[in-house]
Amino acid sequence: MAQAGSAHRGVGGQRAVGAAPGCALWRWALALLWLPTAAAGPSRRQWPVPYKRSSFRPEPDPYCQAKYTFCPTGSPIPVMKGDDVIEVFRLQAPVWEFKYGNLLGHLKIMHDAIGFKSTLTGKNYTMEWYELFQLGNCTFPHLRPEMNAPFWCNQGAACFFEGIDDRHWRENGTLVLVATISGNTFNEMAKWVKRDNETGIYYETWTVQASPERGAETWFESYDCSKFVLRTYKKLAELGAEFKKIETNYTRIFLYSGEPTYLGNETSVFGPTGNKTLALAIKKFYYPFKPHWSTKGFLFSILQIFDAVIIHREFYLFYNFEYWFLPMKFPFIKITYEEIPLPNRNKTLSGL
């Protein structure tokens, strides 16, 4: 479980951004070079691609630095008395509410967490799962001059701490009772949370689908704060918790594309015998997403991103430590705030 001071606990056919215009020959050569790379990879016909869990959580690289410290007041999950009655709360507030107030709430870009209150002790607790090094680092890599491959700071982890900031959750969001469980159930959940946290180590921003239509093929699922909450609710239902019948909505950020093409992992793409043309295209794509210190640089990067994603319909996705090409489709990207019902007792949810 992540704790304070211990973050490891507690391609289809168009030019990349920055390429010279009219390079039809370049694009065709690049497409041909991708074919053996994709063919060399494993068969990728299971959609959505399963999130790959790890055998342990590695120490974060010192290069990765957070502007805001991860889980600064984190503490171990307490062992509750078996006959305790624990109230379970749904917590939701706008992302970065502490800095921007309800600004992102108007866009329905929300952060999710879970609250608990012990009847015996009167103490309450907050549990959440989020990025160790902020959202931007989890979504796009660093391009370090001394390294050939993009460098990712994309770990996410669970954070548990005593107290619930009522004002934070109520003022622009939600704090509502969703279930009541026993101390024994809480303790079993805590064991599961530890296992989940040690094996699900990286954050994934995007849900990638074929279209916005209901029933459309899903290529990749996100792995973020809301998915942690949904997994926890699912586990509690499996342990016998009965949830109230209330509406629960969650933020999802979609990319829309045709069937993705598998490109390879870091070694096969960026290693000594890797595909240099493909490696260059991937780095050119990610270059405009770097942080900028000037308005001019930022605006120029927006134009480059528009050119790649909207005009040339390209996107390179990093998922399970592997690279994929997404042939983008209209409407390209969309943020939704949609209902996902609370689980029924002893029944499971799919796709979490």
C-alpha positions as CSV (number, residue, x, y, z in Angstrom):
1,M,0.0,0.0,0.0
2,A,1.4,3.3,-1.0
3,Q,2.5,5.5,1.9
4,A,4.1,8.9,2.5
5,G,7.7,8.9,1.3
6,S,7.4,5.5,-0.2
7,A,5.7,5.6,-3.6
8,H,6.4,2.0,-4.3
9,R,4.1,1.0,-1.5
10,G,1.3,2.7,0.7
11,V,0.6,2.1,-38.6
12,G,-1.1,3.3,-41.1
13,G,0.0,5.3,-43.8
14,Q,0.5,9.0,-43.0
15,R,3.4,11.1,-42.0
16,A,4.3,11.8,-38.4
17,V,4.3,15.2,-36.8
18,G,7.2,17.3,-37.9
19,A,7.8,15.4,-41.2
20,A,8.1,17.4,-44.3
21,P,4.9,17.8,-46.3
22,G,4.3,15.7,-49.4
23,C,6.5,12.8,-48.3
24,A,4.4,10.1,-49.8
25,L,7.4,7.9,-50.4
26,W,8.4,8.2,-46.8
27,R,5.0,7.2,-45.6
28,W,4.8,4.1,-47.9
29,A,8.3,3.0,-46.8
30,L,7.3,3.4,-43.2
31,A,4.2,1.3,-43.7
32,L,6.2,-1.5,-45.3
33,L,8.7,-1.4,-42.5
34,W,5.9,-1.7,-39.9
35,L,4.6,-5.0,-41.4
36,P,7.5,-7.2,-40.3
37,T,7.5,-5.5,-37.0
38,A,3.8,-6.2,-36.4
39,A,4.1,-9.8,-37.8
40,A,7.0,-10.5,-35.4
41,G,4.8,-9.6,-32.5
42,P,2.4,-12.0,-30.8
43,S,-1.1,-12.6,-32.1
44,R,-3.2,-9.7,-31.0
45,R,-6.8,-10.6,-31.6
46,Q,-8.2,-10.5,-28.0
47,W,-10.0,-7.2,-27.6
48,P,-9.8,-5.4,-25.4
49,V,-6.1,-6.2,-24.8
50,P,-5.9,-7.5,-21.2
51,Y,-4.1,-5.2,-18.8
52,K,-0.8,-6.9,-17.9
53,R,-0.1,-7.2,-14.2
54,S,3.4,-7.4,-12.7
55,S,4.9,-9.8,-10.2
56,F,6.0,-6.9,-8.0
57,R,6.1,-3.1,-7.8
58,P,9.5,-1.7,-8.8
59,E,11.1,1.4,-7.2
60,P,10.3,4.5,-9.2
61,D,13.2,5.9,-11.2
62,P,14.7,9.0,-9.5
63,Y,14.3,10.9,-12.8
64,C,10.5,10.9,-12.2
65,Q,9.5,13.8,-10.0
66,A,6.1,14.8,-8.8
67,K,5.1,18.5,-8.6
68,Y,2.7,17.4,-5.8
69,T,3.9,14.7,-3.4
70,F,2.1,11.4,-3.8
71,C,0.1,10.3,-0.8
72,P,1.7,12.7,1.7
73,T,-0.3,11.6,4.7
74,G,-0.5,7.9,3.8
75,S,-0.8,5.3,6.5
76,P,-1.3,1.5,6.7
77,I,-4.8,0.1,6.5
78,P,-5.9,-0.7,10.0
79,V,-7.2,-4.1,11.0
80,M,-10.8,-3.7,12.1
81,K,-12.6,-5.8,14.8
82,G,-14.7,-8.5,13.1
83,D,-18.0,-7.2,14.6
84,D,-17.4,-3.6,13.7
85,V,-19.9,-2.0,11.3
86,I,-18.1,-0.1,8.6
87,E,-19.9,2.5,6.4
88,V,-18.7,2.8,2.8
89,F,-18.9,6.1,1.0
90,R,-18.7,7.1,-2.6
91,L,-16.3,10.1,-3.0
92,Q,-16.1,12.2,-6.1
93,A,-14.7,15.6,-6.8
94,P,-13.3,17.6,-9.8
95,V,-9.8,16.8,-10.7
96,W,-7.3,19.2,-9.2
97,E,-10.2,20.8,-7.2
98,F,-7.6,22.0,-4.7
99,K,-6.1,24.3,-7.3
100,Y,-8.9,25.1,-9.8
101,G,-12.0,24.7,-7.7
102,N,-15.0,23.5,-9.8
103,L,-13.5,24.4,-13.2
104,L,-12.9,20.8,-14.3
105,G,-16.1,19.8,-12.6
106,H,-18.0,21.8,-15.3
107,L,-16.4,19.6,-17.8
108,K,-17.3,16.5,-15.7
109,I,-13.6,15.6,-15.3
110,M,-13.8,13.9,-11.9
111,H,-11.6,12.1,-9.5
112,D,-13.0,9.1,-7.6
113,A,-12.2,7.6,-4.2
114,I,-13.8,5.6,-1.4
115,G,-14.4,6.6,2.2
116,F,-14.9,4.3,5.3
117,K,-16.2,5.0,8.8
118,S,-15.8,2.7,11.7
119,T,-18.9,2.6,14.0
120,L,-16.8,1.3,17.0
121,T,-14.1,3.9,16.9
122,G,-15.8,6.8,15.0
123,K,-12.7,7.1,12.9
124,N,-13.0,7.6,9.1
125,Y,-10.6,6.9,6.3
126,T,-10.0,7.7,2.6
127,M,-8.7,5.3,0.0
128,E,-7.9,6.3,-3.6
129,W,-5.7,5.2,-6.5
130,Y,-3.9,7.8,-8.7
131,E,-0.7,8.8,-10.5
132,L,2.6,9.0,-8.7
133,F,3.9,11.7,-10.9
134,Q,0.7,13.5,-12.2
135,L,-1.5,12.8,-15.2
136,G,0.7,14.3,-17.9
137,N,3.6,12.0,-17.0
138,C,1.3,9.0,-17.1
139,T,-0.2,9.9,-20.5
140,F,2.9,11.0,-22.4
141,P,6.7,10.2,-22.1
142,H,9.8,12.2,-21.6
143,L,12.2,12.4,-24.6
144,R,15.6,12.3,-22.9
145,P,18.6,13.2,-25.1
146,E,20.8,10.6,-23.6
147,M,18.2,7.8,-24.2
148,N,17.0,6.4,-27.5
149,A,13.6,5.2,-26.3
150,P,10.9,7.4,-24.7
151,F,11.1,7.4,-21.0
152,W,7.9,6.8,-19.0
153,C,7.0,7.9,-15.5
154,N,3.6,6.2,-15.5
155,Q,3.2,4.4,-12.2
156,G,0.0,4.7,-10.3
157,A,-0.7,3.4,-6.8
158,A,-3.2,3.2,-4.0
159,C,-3.2,5.7,-1.1
160,F,-4.9,5.1,2.2
161,F,-5.0,7.7,5.0
162,E,-7.0,8.6,8.1
163,G,-9.8,11.2,7.7
164,I,-12.3,12.3,5.1
165,D,-12.1,15.9,3.9
166,D,-15.9,16.5,3.9
167,R,-15.7,20.0,2.4
168,H,-13.5,18.8,-0.5
169,W,-15.9,16.1,-1.5
170,R,-19.2,17.8,-0.8
171,E,-18.6,21.3,-2.1
172,N,-18.3,20.5,-5.8
173,G,-18.7,16.7,-5.8
174,T,-20.2,13.7,-4.0
175,L,-20.0,12.2,-0.5
176,V,-22.7,9.6,-0.2
177,L,-23.2,6.3,1.7
178,V,-23.3,3.3,-0.7
179,A,-23.0,0.3,1.6
180,T,-22.4,-1.0,5.1
181,I,-20.0,-3.9,5.7
182,S,-18.6,-5.8,8.6
183,G,-15.1,-5.4,10.0
184,N,-14.3,-8.9,8.7
185,T,-15.3,-7.9,5.2
186,F,-13.2,-4.8,5.5
187,N,-10.2,-6.8,6.5
188,E,-10.6,-9.2,3.6
189,M,-10.9,-6.2,1.2
190,A,-7.7,-4.8,2.7
191,K,-5.8,-7.9,1.8
192,W,-7.1,-7.7,-1.8
193,V,-6.2,-4.1,-2.0
194,K,-2.6,-4.9,-1.1
195,R,-2.4,-7.6,-3.8
196,D,-4.1,-5.4,-6.4
197,N,-1.7,-2.5,-5.6
198,E,1.4,-4.6,-5.9
199,T,0.5,-6.1,-9.3
200,G,-1.3,-3.3,-11.1
201,I,1.5,-0.8,-11.2
202,Y,0.9,1.6,-14.1
203,Y,-1.7,4.2,-15.0
204,E,-3.5,4.3,-18.3
205,T,-5.5,7.4,-19.3
206,W,-7.2,6.3,-22.5
207,T,-10.1,4.0,-23.3
208,V,-9.8,3.2,-27.0
209,Q,-12.9,2.2,-29.0
210,A,-13.9,1.7,-32.6
211,S,-16.7,4.3,-32.3
212,P,-18.9,6.1,-29.7
213,E,-21.9,3.8,-30.6
214,R,-23.2,1.5,-27.9
215,G,-21.7,-2.0,-28.3
216,A,-18.7,-0.8,-30.4
217,E,-15.5,-2.8,-30.1
218,T,-13.2,-1.8,-27.3
219,W,-9.5,-2.0,-28.1
220,F,-8.0,-0.9,-24.8
221,E,-9.4,-0.1,-21.3
222,S,-8.2,2.7,-19.1
223,Y,-6.6,1.9,-15.7
224,D,-7.2,4.9,-13.5
225,C,-8.8,6.1,-10.3
226,S,-12.4,5.2,-11.3
227,K,-11.4,1.7,-12.3
228,F,-9.8,1.1,-8.9
229,V,-13.1,2.2,-7.2
230,L,-15.1,-0.1,-9.5
231,R,-12.7,-3.0,-8.8
232,T,-13.0,-2.4,-5.1
233,Y,-16.8,-2.3,-5.3
234,K,-16.8,-5.5,-7.2
235,K,-14.6,-7.2,-4.6
236,L,-16.9,-6.0,-1.8
237,A,-19.9,-7.4,-3.6
238,E,-18.1,-10.7,-4.0
239,L,-17.5,-10.6,-0.2
240,G,-21.2,-10.2,0.4
241,A,-21.7,-6.4,0.5
242,E,-25.1,-5.1,-0.5
243,F,-25.0,-1.7,-2.3
244,K,-27.7,0.9,-2.3
245,K,-29.7,1.6,-5.5
246,I,-28.2,5.0,-6.5
247,E,-26.9,6.4,-9.7
248,T,-23.1,6.4,-10.0
249,N,-21.4,8.2,-12.9
250,Y,-17.7,8.2,-13.9
251,T,-15.4,10.2,-16.2
252,R,-14.0,8.3,-19.2
253,I,-11.6,9.7,-21.8
254,F,-12.0,8.0,-25.2
255,L,-9.9,7.7,-28.3
256,Y,-11.6,6.4,-31.4
257,S,-9.7,4.4,-34.0
258,G,-9.8,1.5,-36.4
259,E,-8.3,-1.8,-35.4
260,P,-4.9,-1.1,-33.7
261,T,-1.6,-2.4,-35.1
262,Y,0.9,-4.0,-32.7
263,L,4.4,-2.4,-33.2
264,G,6.6,-4.0,-30.6
265,N,8.1,-3.3,-27.2
266,E,11.0,-1.0,-26.3
267,T,13.7,-3.4,-27.3
268,S,12.2,-4.5,-30.6
269,V,11.5,-0.9,-31.7
270,F,14.3,1.2,-30.1
271,G,17.0,-1.5,-29.4
272,P,20.2,-2.0,-31.4
273,T,18.4,-4.1,-34.0
274,G,15.2,-2.2,-33.8
275,N,13.3,-0.4,-36.5
276,K,15.0,3.0,-36.7
277,T,12.4,4.5,-39.0
278,L,9.5,3.5,-36.7
279,A,11.4,4.6,-33.7
280,L,11.9,8.1,-35.2
281,A,8.2,8.3,-36.1
282,I,7.1,7.5,-32.6
283,K,9.5,10.1,-31.0
284,K,8.3,12.7,-33.5
285,F,4.7,12.0,-32.6
286,Y,5.4,12.4,-28.8
287,Y,7.6,15.5,-29.1
288,P,4.8,18.1,-29.2
289,F,3.4,16.7,-25.9
290,K,6.4,17.8,-23.9
291,P,5.9,20.6,-21.3
292,H,6.4,24.1,-22.7
293,W,7.6,27.3,-21.1
294,S,6.3,29.7,-23.7
295,T,2.9,30.5,-25.1
296,K,4.3,30.4,-28.6
297,G,5.8,27.0,-28.1
298,F,2.5,25.7,-26.7
299,L,0.4,27.0,-29.6
300,F,2.8,25.5,-32.1
301,S,2.6,22.2,-30.4
302,I,-1.2,22.3,-30.5
303,L,-1.0,22.7,-34.3
304,Q,1.4,19.8,-34.6
305,I,-0.8,17.6,-32.5
306,F,-3.9,18.6,-34.6
307,D,-1.9,17.8,-37.8
308,A,-1.0,14.3,-36.6
309,V,-4.2,13.2,-34.8
310,I,-6.9,15.0,-36.8
311,I,-5.5,15.6,-40.3
312,H,-3.3,12.5,-40.6
313,R,-5.3,10.4,-38.1
314,E,-2.3,8.9,-36.3
315,F,-1.8,8.1,-32.6
316,Y,0.8,6.0,-30.9
317,L,-0.4,4.2,-27.8
318,F,1.9,2.8,-25.1
319,Y,0.1,0.0,-23.3
320,N,1.5,-3.0,-21.3
321,F,5.0,-1.6,-22.0
322,E,4.4,-2.1,-25.7
323,Y,3.6,0.3,-28.6
324,W,0.6,0.3,-30.8
325,F,-0.5,2.3,-33.8
326,L,-4.1,3.7,-33.8
327,P,-5.6,4.7,-37.1
328,M,-7.8,7.5,-35.7
329,K,-11.4,8.0,-36.6
330,F,-14.0,10.8,-36.1
331,P,-14.8,12.1,-33.5
332,F,-11.2,11.2,-32.5
333,I,-11.4,12.0,-28.8
334,K,-14.3,12.5,-26.3
335,I,-14.8,12.9,-22.6
336,T,-17.9,11.3,-21.2
337,Y,-19.6,11.2,-17.8
338,E,-21.6,8.0,-17.9
339,E,-23.4,5.7,-15.5
340,I,-21.8,2.5,-14.4
341,P,-24.2,0.9,-11.8
342,L,-23.1,-0.3,-8.4
343,P,-22.6,-4.1,-8.4
344,N,-25.1,-6.7,-7.2
345,R,-24.2,-8.9,-4.3
346,N,-22.0,-11.9,-5.3
347,K,-22.1,-10.9,-8.9
348,T,-19.1,-9.6,-10.9
349,L,-18.6,-6.7,-13.3
350,S,-16.7,-7.3,-16.5
351,G,-14.0,-5.2,-18.0
352,L,-12.5,-3.8,-14.8
